[in-house]
Amino acid sequence: MAVRIRLKRIGKVKRPFYRIVVADSRTKRDGKVIEQVGKYHPVQNPSFIEIDSPRAQYWLSVGAKPTQQALALLKLTGDWARFCGEENPVSRVEQPVSIEAGKSAPKSRRRSAPVAAGEATPTVSDRSDLPSVSDTPQDVPEDVRGQA
């Protein structure tokens, strides 16, 4: 049985996400897999790449051949260099940034301004700059004024 390390596509149309999987070479692209060894999200900026190094090394050691796309990702993470015997393989993938640190307050909290304890919220009756309902403009014809 020929085993390949390849990408399994998931996600929406024009919003792909991939799982890096180990599968028989005769199965469909999104078919049954032997094991999932990583994730790849190309839509994010920067792209998210996560590979379980020990499992990828195991499958490479027992003869699994990576596809071109999987090989490119293995080279980026340094797993291919480690498999080829380099002493100090370097990963060119940035460490993920915590999403929680970049989150701001929910929209509902941002819209409402905080009110001080002694300060009252202005109402329509407090606003003297607004015209009252009894004020009628002088340029409105008599027949229209009477209908209202």
C-alpha positions, 0 to 999 in steps of 0.5 A: 500500500502506497501511503502519501502525505497530502492536503485534504480540502475543507471549508467554503467555496473560495475560503479553503482550509486544509488538513495535512493527512496521511492517506492511501494514494488510491483514495479520493482527495477528501476520502478516508484518511489514516491519520491527520498530522496538521492544519493549513489555513492559507486565507489567514494573513499570515497563513496558519501552518501547524504540523505535528512534527513527531507524527510527520517524522514517523510517517516519513520514516516508514516510507510515506511520500509527500505531495508537492504541496505537502512537501512545501509545507514540510520544508517551511516547518523544517520537518523535511530538513529534519527527515533528511538529516540536517542537524539544526533545521530551521522553521520559517513559520512564525509562532501564532499570535494569541487571538485573545490579546487582539480582541476588543470590547463587543460592539454593543459595549462600544456604542454606548458611552459610559454615563457618570454616576451623578450625570443624568441622561438628557431627555427631549424635554431637557433640550431647549434647542429643539423646536416644539411641536406647537411651532409651525413654520410661516411658509406652510400654506394655510390649507396644509396647516389645517390638515395636520 
